Amino acid sequence: MIPLDPLPNLIDQVYARILEAISDRTLEPGQRIRQNELADKLGVSRQPVSHALHLLHRQGLVAESGKRGFEVTQLDPSRIRQLYEVRGAIDALAARLAAQRAASDAAGRARLETALAAGRGIDRTTSLAELIALDVEFHRAIYQLAGNPVIEETIAPQWPHMRRSMATVLSELDYRDSAWAEHADIAGHILGGDAKAAERAALAHAQTAGRLTEERLKATDAAAA
């Protein structure tokens, strides 16, 4: 048998590292990305960096800039609001289904409880990257407990954009605690089997996050004008 080419896995790793940097604003909106410099920082050749950037370009996370160059795209407040409108509907459905299955899915319950406990352990020193990862894991635990794989398949292409939007509000210390208080409310209804309350709480959480993110982005744009 012919040995496998390790390059695809390397591209995935480079893609994930650049995506994380875009999400936690190590690479800021509008910042030009120099492929040679990025390759040196990651300890790889230009080839996997180039492949990863083209993947990110197709997702709308970077845009072409100059000759064979890229820059991080800006977050569009209207687009983010639209994204959260859709996510609110999906999260509400997932929470309702998860509540209906909570009593019969011990593994799913355990994952949700673990995700909630991890999130409630954050403090002022928790990095933005870790905050985003904890938030994503909490919601993915609900999607799994819902028992409908189409939910995760539908939201998966939007996670890179959601991670960026999360950074907008999670960078504010006050919102970190309120976000996890809302998470605890959602999880409590799910684990208690109250499908309607879980649905309402999940929808309200998404609507609040969407509104705050849109307001923060508009304020940032206005300040830069």
N, C-alpha and C positions, 0 to 999 in steps of 0.2 A: 504494500500500500504506500502511496505517496504521502510524505509527511505534510501536515496541515501548515498553511502559511500563518504565522503568528500575527501578521499585520492587521487583519480585521479586528482582533481583540485589542490591539494597541490603539487603533482608531477610536474604538468605543471608550477606552480609558481617557484618551485625549479629549474626546467630545465631552465626556462627563466632567472633566476638570475645567474645561473652558465654560461649560454651562454653569457650573457651580460659581465660577468667578463672575459671570454675568449676573447670576441670581443674587449673590451677596454684595454686588457692586464693587468687587475688587476691580472689575472692568466696568467702568461707568457708562451710562448712556451717552452716545456721541463720541466715545473714546475710540481712536484709531487703533487697530490691531496690527502690529508688525509681526509677520509670521516668523522671521528669523529670530527675533527677540523672544517670542513666545516658545519657539522650539528649544532655544537654549535654556529657558527657565524650566521647561518640562523635561529636559534631558533626552529629547528625541530629535529625529530628523525633521525636515520641513514637510515630508510627504504625508505623515499621519495628521499633522496640523492642518495642512491644506484640505485633506479629505474631511476632517471634522468641521472646518469652517464652512465648507460647501453644504454639509448637512444642516448646520445652524442657519445658513442663508436660506435654505429651502423652508425652514420653519419660521423665518421672519425675525430671527433673533440678532442677526448681523446683516448689514447691507454692503454692497460693493462701494468702494471708496477709492478713487484714483486707479492707477494702473495695477491690476491684480491685487488690490488691497481691500480690506474690510474695516467696518466700524460697527460698534454696538448700536443697535437701533434704539430710538426713543420709545418710551411707553406712551401709548395713545389713551388718554382718559376715557374717551367714548368707547373705544374698543374694549377696555377693561370692564366698563360698566356692562356692556353687552355680554362679555364672557361670564361675569358673575350672575347675570340674569339666567343664563343657561345652567350654570353650575348650581344655582339655588334650586332649580327644578330637579336636577339630578340628585343633589344631596338630600333634598326632602324625600324623594322616592327611596333612596338608599337607606335613610334613617328609618322610614316606615317599615321597609322590608326587614331590616336588621332587627327591629323590635319584635317583629312577628316570629323571627327565627331564634332569638336570643336564648330562649329556654331549652332549645334542642341542639344547639351548637356550642359545646363546651370549649372547643379550640378557638372558635371565633370570639366567644366572650372573653377568653383569657387574653387574646391578642389585643382586644379593645381596652381591657383593664390595664394591661401592661403599657400600652401607648398613652393612656390617660395619666398613669402614675409617673411615667417618664416626663411628660409635659408639665405636670404640676411641680416637678422638681427643679424647674428653671429658676435662675436668679439674675441679677444685674450683670453678672460676668459671662453668662451664656452667649456664645458667639452667634452672629446672625445666621451663619450657615447651619449651625446646629438647631436653631429655632425653626428654620424653614424645614429641615429634615424631620423634626419632631411633629410639626404641623401636618406635613404630608403623610407621615406614618399613621397619625390619628385618623385622618379621613380615609386612607386606604384600608385601615382596619374595619371601618364601617362598611366600605364597599364589599370587602370580603364576607363580612357577616351577613350582608344582604342576600348573598347566595345567587346573585345574577351577574355572571361574568361580563355581560354586555355593558354594564355600568362602568366598570373599570376600563374596558376597551374603548368606550366612548370618550371618557375624560382623559385617558392617557396622552393623546396627542397635545392636549392643552396644558399638561403639567409644567412644561418649561415656561410658559407664559404666566401660569399661576404662581410659580416659584418666584418669578420676578416681581409680581404684584404683591406677594406676601412680604417681600423685603421692604416695600414702601411703608407698610404700617407696622410691621414687627420691629422696625428700627426705633419706634417710639416706645419708651419704657412703660408708659401708662397702658398702652394697648395690649402689651404682652400678658399682663395679669387678667385683663377683662376677656381676652380671647380664650384663655384657658378656663376661665369661669364659665364661659358659654359652652366650651367643649364638655366640661363636667356636667352641665345641664343636659346637653344632648345625650351624653353617655348614660346618665342616670335614667332618662326616659327609655332609652333602648334596653338597658339591662333590666329595667323594671317591666318591660313588655308593653309599655304605653305607646302604641304605634302613632296615634294622632298627635300626642304631645311631642314625640320625637320628630315627627315630620314638621311641625310648626317651629320647633326650636332650631332645626337644621336650616330651614328656609330663612328664618330671622337672622341667623348667624351669617349666612352668605350675603344677605341683603345689607347687613351692617358693614361687613368687610368690603363689599363692593362700593358702598357709598363713601366710606372713609378713604379708600384707595383713590377713588375718582377725585374727591375733594383735595387730597394731598397732592396728587399729580397736577391738578389745575393750579393750585397755589404755587407749586414749584415752577410751572411754566410762566405764571404771571410775574414771579419774582425775577425770572431770567429775562423777561421781555424788556 
